[in-house]
């Protein structure tokens, strides 16, 4: 299932929760299970709420889980909105119309026919991104066709498919060869035999039913129903779950909260196949994401740590080496595998820190005050004795904000954290002052309402007096006119 990936700037996005200024939208992760979310073409929608600094939450609504741009999926429904039967029927028809043209079983049937063809007849349409059977060729006669598709090419679909680059809906960035080889070698070294890849869209036509599921990682939705769910369950629980790891490379613009909820459901599915003796074990995971989401990810998965390894992409303007990319990629690997078991390549600029017992970047120096190699972005960080932690070399301590930040930052108060009290260590939904805030806001609203009613009464009274005055003047003019005419 493809979903939005939005490149973010490392300096400005660190600690960002996807909000704009002092207001923004939050996803309601733990909604009422008795009230199923309405469906859009991308599966169950997510429940959102707009929150404003120091104000109560506004009306909640459902929106698409995968698309951030209303032009790509215009689904919108208030949580308490009641729909007529006609509108529900129209929505169901709309959802069916926007499903893939071929079902999973049809894709498998076509694939089996394709591999039986002689090499000279195996063709691929680059324009339509589709494997062609002999009966399809006339429809694609004017398109750009690639012939002699080998079995080796079929096993590497990313070399045939053009990556989609609409960053708000379907954005697919491919690992650079060095990052891909590193991951494959690492998985092999760690002894994993099976890999659950979460986030491999458009590969449906290249795999059999037992090795691919059309799936939305933002709402744990299997598009082919229970049959696909059982395929995933069987894969995770084979050999009591031994030798399997989950590797996921979600869209960077995706919200961490729904992703974490989905991954926990996959972890629970894996645990169902564990024996009682292994109930303490965790499903090994590699979550590939920018380093500035570390606190958010560790909030949901305290056992995770962030590796120093910098993941690069071939077709991304920013996250790759070269003239157009960054010197330091902000993309990292978050994992629950102990870091002392993971060897990073020394030829790529990593060294082993005996104090931290893990591999780190060469410039990531051990801080004796923090007792850790503290850098997150590969540069040498400086220790701030006022903040009592290491910070980026480009940051300075601000006495107004009482913490370190960029020299040209705006001292306008917190832009993240809780919308009620402004603290950065929690969100509005878990604020201890939420009940007090509601009482205060309710009193303020009543006061504003009384003031508004009073102004309306004064305006009405003034309008009434003006009307009386105008009537009297009109009558005086009429009497004067009668007197002059008589």
C-alpha positions in Angstrom: 0.0 0.0 0.0 1.6 3.2 -1.1 1.3 6.2 1.2 2.7 9.7 1.4 6.4 10.3 1.9 7.4 14.0 2.5 11.1 15.0 2.8 11.7 17.1 5.9 14.6 19.3 6.8 16.7 17.9 9.7 17.1 21.2 11.5 13.6 22.4 11.3 11.8 19.0 11.6 13.6 17.6 14.7 10.9 16.9 17.3 8.2 17.9 14.8 4.8 16.3 15.2 3.4 17.4 11.9 1.7 20.5 13.2 1.8 24.0 11.9 2.5 26.8 14.4 0.6 26.4 17.6 -2.3 24.5 16.1 -2.6 21.3 14.1 -4.2 18.0 13.6 -3.8 14.9 15.9 -4.8 11.4 15.1 -7.1 9.8 17.7 -5.3 6.5 18.0 -7.5 4.8 20.6 -11.0 5.4 19.2 -14.1 3.5 20.2 -13.7 -0.1 18.8 -17.5 -0.5 18.9 -17.8 2.2 16.2 -15.9 1.1 13.1 -14.3 3.8 11.0 -15.9 4.5 7.6 -14.1 3.3 4.5 -12.5 5.2 1.7 -10.7 3.5 -1.3 -7.6 3.1 0.9 -9.4 1.1 3.6 -10.6 2.3 7.1 -10.2 6.0 7.6 -8.4 7.6 10.6 -10.1 9.7 13.2 -8.5 13.2 13.6 -9.0 16.2 15.8 -7.8 19.8 15.4 -6.2 21.1 18.6 -5.2 24.7 19.3 -2.8 26.0 21.9 -4.6 26.6 25.2 -8.1 25.7 23.7 -10.3 22.7 23.8 -10.3 20.3 20.9 -12.7 21.0 18.1 -15.1 18.7 16.3 -13.5 15.3 15.4 -13.6 14.0 11.8 -12.6 11.0 9.7 -10.1 11.4 6.8 -8.0 9.2 4.6 -5.2 7.2 6.3 -2.9 7.3 3.2 -3.4 10.6 1.4 -2.7 14.0 2.9 -3.9 16.0 -0.1 -7.7 16.2 -0.5 -7.2 16.2 -4.3 -5.9 12.6 -4.1 -8.6 11.3 -1.7 -11.3 13.8 -0.8 -12.9 11.6 1.9 -14.2 13.7 4.8 -16.8 12.9 7.4 -17.6 14.4 10.8 -17.5 11.8 13.6 -21.1 12.4 14.6 -22.4 12.9 11.1 -25.3 10.6 10.0 -25.4 9.6 6.3 -28.4 8.6 4.3 -28.6 5.2 2.6 -28.2 6.9 -0.8 -24.9 8.5 0.2 -23.6 5.3 1.7 -24.4 3.4 -1.5 -22.7 6.1 -3.6 -19.6 5.9 -1.3 -19.4 2.1 -1.7 -19.6 2.4 -5.5 -16.9 5.0 -5.4 -14.6 2.8 -3.3 -15.1 -0.2 -5.7 -14.3 2.0 -8.7 -10.9 3.0 -7.3 -9.7 -0.4 -6.5 -6.8 -2.0 -8.5 -8.1 -3.3 -11.9 -6.9 -6.8 -11.1 -7.6 -8.9 -8.0 -4.8 -10.8 -6.3 -6.0 -14.1 -7.8 -6.1 -12.6 -11.3 -2.5 -11.3 -10.8 -1.4 -14.7 -9.8 -3.1 -16.3 -12.7 -1.4 -13.9 -15.2 2.0 -14.4 -13.5 1.8 -18.2 -13.9 0.9 -17.8 -17.6 3.7 -15.3 -18.1 6.5 -17.4 -16.7 5.4 -20.3 -19.0 5.9 -18.2 -22.1 9.2 -18.5 -24.0 11.7 -15.7 -23.3 11.0 -14.0 -26.6 7.3 -13.5 -25.7 7.8 -12.2 -22.2 7.2 -8.5 -22.4 6.7 -5.6 -20.1 4.9 -2.3 -20.8 6.9 0.6 -19.2 4.1 3.1 -19.8 1.5 1.0 -18.0 4.0 -0.8 -15.7 2.4 -4.1 -16.5 3.5 -7.6 -17.5 2.0 -8.4 -20.9 0.4 -11.6 -22.1 0.2 -12.2 -25.9 -3.5 -11.1 -26.0 -2.5 -7.8 -24.4 0.1 -6.7 -27.0 -2.3 -5.1 -29.4 -3.6 -2.7 -26.7 0.0 -1.6 -25.9 1.3 -1.6 -29.5 2.2 2.2 -29.4 3.7 2.0 -25.9 7.3 1.6 -24.8 7.8 -2.2 -24.5 10.7 -4.1 -22.9 11.2 -7.7 -24.1 13.0 -10.8 -23.1 12.1 -10.5 -19.4 14.1 -13.1 -17.5 13.2 -14.9 -14.3 16.0 -12.9 -12.6 14.3 -9.7 -13.5 11.0 -10.9 -12.2 12.6 -11.6 -8.9 13.7 -7.9 -8.7 10.6 -5.9 -9.6 12.1 -2.6 -8.5 14.4 -2.8 -11.6 11.4 -3.0 -13.9 9.0 -0.6 -12.2 9.4 3.2 -12.3 9.2 4.5 -8.7 6.2 6.8 -8.1 7.3 10.2 -6.9 4.1 12.0 -5.9 5.3 12.7 -2.4 1.8 13.4 -1.0 0.3 10.0 -2.1 2.5 7.5 -3.8 6.2 8.1 -3.2 8.7 5.3 -3.6 12.3 5.8 -2.9 14.7 2.9 -3.5 17.7 2.1 -1.3 21.1 2.9 -2.7 23.0 -0.3 -3.6 25.4 0.1 -0.7 22.5 0.4 1.8 20.6 -2.5 0.2 23.7 -4.7 0.3 24.5 -3.7 3.9 20.9 -4.7 5.0 21.0 -8.0 3.2 24.4 -8.9 4.6 23.4 -7.8 8.1 20.2 -9.9 8.0 22.1 -12.9 6.9 24.8 -12.4 9.5 22.2 -12.2 12.3 20.7 -15.5 11.1 17.3 -14.4 9.8 15.8 -16.7 7.1 12.5 -14.8 6.5 11.8 -11.1 6.1 8.4 -9.5 6.4 8.7 -6.4 4.3 6.1 -3.8 5.2 5.7 -1.2 2.5 6.3 -2.8 -0.9 3.5 -1.3 -3.1 2.6 -2.2 -6.7 4.4 -5.6 -6.5 1.2 -7.6 -6.6 1.7 -8.9 -10.2 5.2 -10.3 -9.4 4.4 -12.6 -6.4 2.3 -15.6 -5.6 -0.6 -15.4 -3.1 1.5 -16.9 -0.2 4.2 -14.3 -0.4 2.4 -11.0 -1.0 -0.5 -9.1 0.6 -2.1 -5.8 -0.5 -1.9 -4.0 2.8 -2.2 -0.5 4.3 0.3 0.0 7.1 -1.5 3.0 8.5 -4.6 1.1 9.5 -3.6 -2.6 9.5 -6.0 -3.2 6.6 -5.7 -6.3 4.3 -7.5 -5.4 1.1 -8.1 -9.1 0.3 -9.7 -9.8 3.7 -9.2 -12.7 6.0 -7.4 -14.9 3.4 -4.6 -12.3 3.1 -4.5 -11.9 6.9 -4.0 -15.6 7.3 -1.2 -15.5 4.7 0.6 -13.0 6.9 -0.2 -14.9 10.1 1.2 -18.1 8.7 4.4 -16.4 7.5 5.0 -14.8 10.9 4.2 -17.9 13.0 6.2 -20.5 10.9 8.7 -22.4 13.1 7.1 -20.7 16.1 8.2 -17.4 14.8 11.9 -18.2 14.7 14.2 -16.8 12.0 11.8 -14.0 11.0 12.3 -10.2 11.1 10.1 -7.3 10.1 11.7 -4.6 8.0 9.7 -1.5 7.3 10.5 1.7 5.5 7.4 3.9 6.0 6.7 7.2 4.3 8.5 9.9 6.1 5.3 12.1 6.1 3.3 9.4 7.8 2.2 9.8 11.4 4.2 7.8 13.9 1.2 7.0 16.1 -0.9 4.9 13.6 2.3 3.2 12.4 3.1 2.2 15.9 -0.4 0.8 16.5 -0.2 -1.2 13.3 3.3 -2.6 14.1 2.1 -3.6 17.6 -0.8 -5.6 16.0 1.8 -7.4 13.8 3.9 -8.1 16.8 0.8 -9.5 18.6 0.1 -11.7 15.6 3.7 -13.0 15.8 3.4 -13.7 19.5 0.3 -15.9 19.0 2.6 -18.5 17.5 5.1 -18.4 20.4 5.4 -21.1 23.0 4.9 -20.3 26.6 8.7 -20.5 27.2 9.3 -17.8 24.5 6.5 -15.4 25.6 9.2 -12.9 26.8 10.7 -12.5 23.3 10.0 -9.7 20.8 9.6 -9.8 17.1 12.9 -8.4 15.7 12.2 -5.2 13.8 14.2 -2.8 11.6 12.2 0.5 11.3 13.9 2.8 8.8 13.0 6.5 9.6 14.6 9.9 10.1 16.6 10.4 13.3 14.5 13.3 14.5 11.6 10.9 15.2 13.7 9.0 17.8 11.8 10.3 20.8 8.4 9.6 19.2 9.4 6.0 18.2 10.9 5.2 21.5 7.8 6.5 23.3 5.9 3.6 21.7 8.7 1.1 21.7 11.0 1.7 24.7 13.2 -1.3 23.8 14.2 0.3 20.5 17.5 2.0 19.9 18.7 4.0 16.9 21.8 2.9 15.0 24.3 5.4 13.6 24.1 3.8 10.1 23.0 6.4 7.5 20.6 4.9 5.0 20.8 6.4 1.4 18.3 6.3 -1.5 19.1 6.2 -5.2 16.2 8.3 -6.5 15.8 10.9 -3.7 17.1 14.4 -4.3 18.1 14.8 -0.6 18.8 11.4 0.9 21.7 10.3 -1.2 25.4 11.0 -1.6 26.5 13.3 -4.3 26.3 16.9 -5.4 22.5 17.1 -5.1 22.2 15.2 -1.8 23.1 15.8 1.8 26.6 15.2 3.2 24.8 13.3 6.0 21.6 11.4 5.4 19.1 11.8 8.3 17.7 8.4 7.8 18.5 5.7 10.4 17.6 2.2 11.5 15.5 1.8 14.7 15.7 -1.7 16.1 15.0 -3.8 19.2 18.1 -5.9 18.4 20.9 -5.2 20.8 23.3 -2.7 19.1 26.4 -4.6 20.2 25.3 -7.4 17.9 25.2 -5.1 14.8 28.6 -4.5 13.1 28.6 -1.3 10.9 31.1 -1.2 8.0 34.4 0.5 9.0 35.1 1.3 5.3 32.0 3.6 5.3 33.2 5.6 8.3 32.0 3.7 11.4 34.0 2.7 14.5 33.3 0.7 17.6 33.0 2.6 20.9 34.2 0.3 23.7 32.4 2.5 26.3 29.0 2.4 24.6 29.6 -1.1 23.3 28.2 -0.2 19.8 29.3 1.0 16.4 29.1 4.8 15.8 30.1 7.3 13.2 33.7 8.4 13.2 32.9 12.0 14.2 30.4 10.9 16.9 32.7 11.4 19.9 32.0 9.9 23.3 30.9 12.6 25.8 32.3 12.0 29.3 29.5 14.2 30.8 26.6 12.3 29.1 28.6 9.1 29.2 27.4 8.3 25.7 28.2 8.9 22.0 25.5 11.6 21.7 25.5 12.7 18.0 22.4 11.9 16.0 23.4 13.3 12.6 27.0 12.0 12.2 28.6 15.4 13.2 30.5 16.1 16.5 28.0 17.5 19.0 28.9 19.9 21.8 28.0 19.6 25.5 25.9 22.4 26.9 26.3 22.6 30.7 23.2 24.7 31.1 21.0 22.2 29.2 23.0 19.3 30.7 23.1 17.5 27.4 24.9 17.5 24.0 23.5 19.6 21.2 24.2 20.2 17.5 27.3 22.3 16.7 25.1 24.9 15.0 23.0 25.5 18.1 23.6 28.0 20.8 22.1 28.4 24.3 19.2 30.9 24.3 18.6 32.6 27.7 15.1 33.6 26.7 13.9 30.1 25.8 16.3 28.6 28.4 17.5 25.9 26.0 19.7 25.5 22.9 18.4 26.3 19.4 19.5 27.7 16.1 20.9 31.3 16.4 18.1 32.8 14.2 15.2 30.8 15.9 12.1 32.6 17.0 11.5 33.0 20.8 7.8 32.6 20.6 7.3 29.7 23.0 6.8 26.0 22.4 5.6 24.8 19.0 5.2 21.2 20.0 4.1 19.2 23.0 0.9 19.8 24.8 -1.6 22.3 23.4 -3.2 22.9 26.8 -0.2 23.6 29.1 2.6 24.0 26.6 4.9 21.3 28.2 7.0 19.3 25.7 6.9 15.9 27.5 3.3 15.0 26.8 0.4 15.7 24.4 -3.0 17.2 24.9 -4.7 13.8 25.3 -2.6 12.9 28.4 -2.4 16.4 29.9 -3.0 16.4 33.7 -4.5 19.8 33.4 -7.1 18.8 30.8 -10.1 18.8 33.2 -9.1 22.2 34.7 -8.6 23.6 31.2 -12.1 22.4 30.2 -13.6 24.2 33.2 -11.7 27.4 32.5 -12.6 27.3 28.8 -16.2 26.6 29.6 -16.3 29.6 32.0 -14.6 31.8 29.3 -17.1 30.7 26.7 -20.0 31.5 29.0 -18.5 34.9 29.7 -18.1 35.6 26.0 -21.6 34.4 25.3 -23.0 36.8 28.0 -21.0 39.7 26.5 -22.2 38.8 23.0 -25.8 38.6 24.2 -25.5 42.0 25.9 -24.0 43.6 22.8 -26.9 42.1 20.7 -29.4 43.5 23.1 -27.8 47.0 23.1 -27.7 46.9 19.3 -31.3 45.8 19.1 -32.3 48.5 21.6 -30.3 51.1 19.6 -31.9 50.0 16.4 -35.4 50.3 18.0 -34.7 53.8 19.3 -33.3 54.9 15.9 -36.5 53.5 14.3 -38.7 55.5 16.7 -36.7 58.7 16.1 -37.0 58.3 12.3 -40.7 57.7 12.6 -41.2 60.8 14.6 -39.2 62.9 12.2 -41.2 61.5 9.3 -44.5 62.4 10.9 -43.2 66.0 11.7 -42.3 66.4 8.0 -45.7 65.2 6.9 -47.5 67.7 9.2 -45.3 70.5 8.0 -46.0 69.6 4.4 -49.8 69.6 5.1 -49.6 73.0 6.8 -47.7 74.5 3.9 -50.1 73.1 1.4 -53.3 74.2 3.2 
